[in-house]
Amino acid sequence: MPRFVGRRLLWTVPTLFVITFLVFVAIRVGTDPVQSYLRINPRASQKKIQQYKDANGLNGNIVSQYFTWLHNFVTFNWGKSIKGSRPVWPELKAAMANTLVLGLLATAVGLIFGLAIGILSAMRPRSAFDHGATTAAFVGISIPPYVSAILLQLFFAITLTRWLGLSHPVLPTSGVYPPGHKGFDPVLRTKYLILPVTVVAIQVIATYSRYMRASLLDVLSSDYLRTARAKGISERRVLVRHAVRNAMLPIVTLAAIDFGALFGGLIITEAIFEYPGMGRFFLTAYGNGDFPMLMPWMVIVVLAVILFNLLADLSYAFLDPRIRL
């Protein structure tokens, strides 16, 4: 196992090198950092433009620019944003923390309910519960996040507020705190998270309940489970120790991909709820053509996907002893 992990980690280096170079070229082709700087600072002098190019390694051909950027990145010299001239790392760190809070909370809620619904549906196929859960899952998957987000905002901000005769929305529909708030308030923070977490959790519950049901139904019909029952092993032990454990293999694959992609931000949800996470960070940076902010974002997302896929492979060995061979 240590050799496998070490080999995979060694492969991470050339993989990151190739991907970051391709991303660098794509961003440089798709956005011109100098033109973006001039659009935001139209009165910038030639001296200021040259200072900006020097600070971001934009001199020479694209290959030399990449290696200049790579040197600055590994030495944590991430520069400043075009708009506002703010240091990149503090803003990126805050966005990543906000996305992880939203994403992990929504994923945890979605996994708990989704896997539980999937297991119950597989244990009672073609029952009323199974038909209801399957229908609800199809509805949940079919409704895009921007539709469910807007519907929830309308209901809690307008409809329910009118029914109750309140002067303010029942639940806030944007941001993480009210304007002017300072400090950390867990109750207020939770209140602002309820709607975006619900929007993301709906998709997670619908997806994972379907995957878990299909995977567990396949495992329950396996020969080795019939053999286990013939040996007198209790049904509960057959289900927990053998069926669910093996049915979790495809779930782990899907979860690893989802967790890695989580670092890229929940772009639609964050945009609608004006949530300052990685998705909104990307949209703002791309809209401004902000090269110094886009590249670190891309590297973090790529690295997260690679590492979480490695964790998925390690989880296989834990769930299925045969893979350890």
C-alpha positions in Angstrom: 0.0 0.0 0.0 2.7 2.6 0.8 4.4 1.8 -2.5 1.1 2.4 -4.3 0.5 5.7 -2.6 4.1 6.9 -3.2 3.8 5.9 -6.9 0.5 7.8 -7.3 1.9 10.9 -5.5 4.9 10.8 -7.8 2.6 10.8 -10.8 0.8 13.8 -9.4 3.8 16.0 -10.2 4.0 15.5 -14.0 0.2 15.5 -14.1 0.0 18.8 -12.4 2.8 20.2 -14.6 1.0 19.2 -17.9 -2.5 20.3 -16.7 -1.4 23.6 -15.3 0.5 24.4 -18.6 -2.6 23.6 -20.7 -4.7 25.7 -18.3 -2.2 28.5 -18.5 -2.3 28.5 -22.3 -6.1 28.3 -22.4 -6.5 31.3 -20.0 -3.8 33.3 -21.9 -5.6 32.5 -25.2 -9.1 33.2 -23.8 -8.2 36.3 -21.9 -5.6 39.0 -22.5 -4.3 40.1 -19.0 -3.0 43.4 -20.3 -6.2 44.3 -22.0 -8.1 43.3 -18.9 -5.9 45.6 -16.9 -6.4 48.5 -19.3 -10.2 47.9 -19.2 -10.2 48.3 -15.5 -7.5 51.0 -15.4 -8.0 52.9 -18.7 -5.7 55.8 -17.6 -2.7 53.5 -16.7 0.6 54.8 -18.0 3.1 52.7 -19.9 5.2 52.5 -16.7 2.2 51.1 -14.8 1.5 48.6 -17.6 5.1 47.4 -17.5 5.0 47.1 -13.8 1.9 44.9 -14.0 3.5 42.7 -16.7 6.7 42.4 -14.6 4.7 41.5 -11.4 2.7 38.8 -13.2 5.5 37.4 -15.5 3.8 38.5 -18.7 7.1 39.3 -20.6 8.5 37.0 -23.3 6.8 34.1 -25.1 4.1 32.0 -23.5 6.4 29.2 -22.4 8.7 31.6 -20.5 5.6 33.3 -19.1 4.4 29.9 -17.8 7.7 29.1 -16.1 7.8 32.6 -14.5 4.3 32.0 -13.2 5.2 28.5 -12.0 8.2 29.9 -10.0 6.0 32.6 -8.5 3.3 30.1 -7.6 5.5 27.5 -5.8 7.2 30.4 -3.9 3.8 31.7 -2.9 4.2 34.9 -4.7 0.7 34.9 -6.1 0.5 38.6 -6.8 -2.5 40.9 -6.6 -5.8 41.1 -8.4 -6.3 43.5 -11.3 -9.4 45.1 -9.8 -8.7 46.6 -6.5 -5.1 45.4 -6.4 -5.9 43.0 -3.5 -3.6 40.1 -2.5 -4.9 36.9 -4.1 -4.4 34.4 -1.3 -6.5 36.0 1.5 -9.5 36.3 -0.8 -9.0 32.8 -2.3 -8.6 31.3 1.2 -11.9 33.0 2.4 -13.7 31.8 -0.8 -12.4 28.2 -0.3 -13.5 28.2 3.4 -17.0 29.4 2.5 -17.4 26.8 -0.2 -16.2 24.0 2.0 -18.6 25.0 4.7 -21.5 25.0 2.3 -20.4 22.0 0.2 -19.5 19.7 3.1 -22.6 20.5 5.1 -24.9 20.0 2.0 -23.0 16.8 1.0 -23.2 15.4 4.5 -26.9 16.0 4.7 -27.4 14.6 1.2 -25.3 11.5 1.8 -27.0 10.6 5.1 -30.5 10.9 3.6 -29.7 9.7 0.1 -27.9 6.5 1.3 -30.6 5.7 3.9 -33.4 6.1 1.3 -31.4 4.0 -1.2 -30.9 1.2 1.3 -34.6 1.2 2.3 -35.7 1.2 -1.3 -33.4 -1.7 -2.1 -34.6 -3.7 0.9 -38.3 -3.2 -0.2 -38.3 -3.2 -4.0 -41.6 -2.4 -5.7 -43.1 -1.3 -2.4 -45.0 2.0 -2.0 -41.9 3.5 -0.3 -39.7 2.4 -3.2 -42.1 3.9 -5.8 -42.4 7.1 -3.9 -38.6 7.4 -3.3 -37.9 6.7 -7.0 -40.4 9.3 -8.2 -39.1 11.9 -5.8 -35.5 11.1 -6.9 -36.4 11.6 -10.6 -38.1 14.9 -9.7 -35.1 16.1 -7.7 -32.6 15.2 -10.4 -34.8 16.8 -13.1 -35.1 20.2 -11.4 -32.0 22.3 -12.1 -30.4 24.0 -9.0 -31.3 27.5 -10.4 -35.0 26.6 -10.5 -35.1 25.1 -7.0 -33.1 28.1 -5.6 -35.4 30.7 -7.1 -38.5 28.8 -6.0 -37.2 28.6 -2.4 -36.2 32.3 -2.4 -39.7 33.3 -3.6 -41.4 31.1 -1.1 -39.4 32.1 2.0 -38.8 35.7 1.1 -42.2 36.6 -0.3 -45.0 34.1 0.0 -44.4 32.7 3.5 -43.5 36.2 4.7 -46.9 37.5 3.5 -48.8 34.6 5.0 -47.2 35.2 8.4 -47.6 39.0 8.1 -43.9 39.6 8.7 -41.9 42.7 7.7 -38.7 40.7 6.9 -38.1 37.4 5.1 -38.4 34.2 7.1 -35.0 33.1 5.9 -32.3 35.3 4.3 -31.8 34.7 0.6 -28.3 36.1 -0.1 -24.9 36.5 1.5 -23.5 34.9 4.7 -24.3 37.7 7.1 -26.4 40.8 7.1 -24.7 44.0 5.9 -22.4 45.5 8.5 -22.3 42.4 10.7 -18.9 41.7 12.3 -17.6 38.6 14.1 -18.8 35.0 14.0 -22.4 34.2 15.0 -23.2 30.5 14.6 -26.9 30.9 14.8 -27.0 33.7 12.2 -24.5 31.8 10.0 -26.7 28.7 10.1 -29.8 30.7 9.2 -28.0 32.1 6.1 -26.9 28.6 5.1 -30.3 26.8 5.2 -31.5 27.7 1.7 -28.3 27.1 -0.2 -27.6 23.9 1.7 -31.1 22.7 0.8 -30.7 23.4 -2.9 -27.4 21.4 -3.0 -28.7 18.6 -0.8 -31.8 18.1 -3.0 -29.5 17.1 -5.9 -27.2 15.0 -3.7 -30.1 13.1 -2.1 -31.7 12.4 -5.5 -28.4 11.2 -7.1 -27.1 9.0 -4.3 -30.4 7.4 -3.4 -30.6 6.2 -7.0 -27.0 5.0 -7.1 -27.3 3.2 -3.7 -30.5 1.5 -4.6 -29.2 0.2 -7.9 -25.9 -0.9 -6.4 -27.4 -2.7 -3.4 -30.0 -4.5 -5.5 -27.2 -5.9 -7.7 -25.2 -7.0 -4.6 -28.2 -8.6 -2.9 -28.7 -11.0 -5.8 -25.1 -12.2 -5.6 -24.2 -15.9 -4.9 -22.0 -15.2 -1.9 -24.9 -13.5 -0.1 -27.1 -16.6 -0.6 -24.2 -18.7 0.7 -23.9 -16.5 3.8 -27.6 -16.9 4.5 -27.3 -20.6 4.0 -24.6 -20.7 6.7 -27.0 -19.2 9.2 -25.6 -15.6 9.3 -28.2 -13.2 10.5 -29.9 -11.0 7.9 -28.7 -7.8 9.6 -25.0 -9.0 9.5 -25.4 -10.0 5.9 -26.8 -6.6 5.0 -24.3 -4.5 7.0 -21.1 -6.5 6.8 -21.4 -7.8 3.3 -24.1 -6.2 1.1 -23.8 -2.5 2.0 -20.0 -2.6 2.2 -19.7 -4.0 -1.3 -22.5 -1.8 -2.6 -20.5 1.3 -1.4 -17.8 0.8 -4.0 -19.4 2.8 -6.9 -20.7 5.3 -4.3 -17.1 6.0 -3.1 -16.1 6.6 -6.7 -18.9 9.1 -7.2 -18.3 10.8 -3.9 -14.5 11.2 -4.6 -15.2 13.0 -7.8 -17.9 15.1 -6.2 -15.6 16.1 -3.3 -12.8 17.0 -5.6 -15.1 19.1 -7.8 -16.4 20.8 -4.7 -13.2 22.9 -4.5 -14.3 24.4 -7.8 -17.3 25.9 -6.1 -21.0 25.5 -6.5 -21.2 28.1 -9.3 -24.9 28.2 -9.9 -26.0 28.1 -6.2 -23.3 30.6 -5.1 -24.3 33.0 -7.9 -28.0 33.0 -7.1 -27.5 33.3 -3.4 -24.6 35.8 -3.8 -22.6 33.4 -1.6 -18.9 34.4 -1.6 -17.4 31.0 -2.4 -15.1 29.5 -5.0 -17.8 29.5 -7.7 -18.5 33.2 -7.3 -14.7 33.8 -7.0 -14.2 32.2 -10.4 -17.1 34.1 -12.0 -15.8 37.4 -10.8 -12.2 36.7 -11.8 -13.2 35.4 -15.2 -15.5 38.4 -15.8 -12.7 40.8 -15.0 -10.2 38.7 -17.0 -8.2 38.6 -13.7 -5.3 36.4 -14.6 -3.5 36.5 -11.2 -6.7 35.2 -9.5 -7.7 32.6 -12.1 -4.5 30.5 -12.1 -4.3 29.7 -8.4 -8.0 28.8 -8.5 -7.4 26.4 -11.3 -4.4 24.8 -9.7 -6.3 24.2 -6.4 -9.3 22.6 -8.2 -7.0 20.3 -10.3 -5.0 19.3 -7.2 -8.2 18.6 -5.2 -9.6 16.3 -8.0 -6.3 14.3 -8.2 -6.0 13.9 -4.4 -9.6 12.8 -3.9 -9.3 10.3 -6.6 -6.3 8.8 -4.8 -8.4 8.7 -1.6 -11.1 6.8 -3.6 -8.6 4.2 -4.6 -7.5 3.8 -1.0 -11.1 3.5 0.1 -11.6 0.6 -2.3 -8.9 -1.4 -0.4 -10.7 -0.8 2.9 -14.1 -1.7 1.5 -13.1 -4.8 -0.5 -10.1 -6.8 0.9 -9.6 -8.5 -2.6 -8.4 -5.1 -4.0 -5.5 -5.1 -1.5 -4.0 -8.0 -3.4 
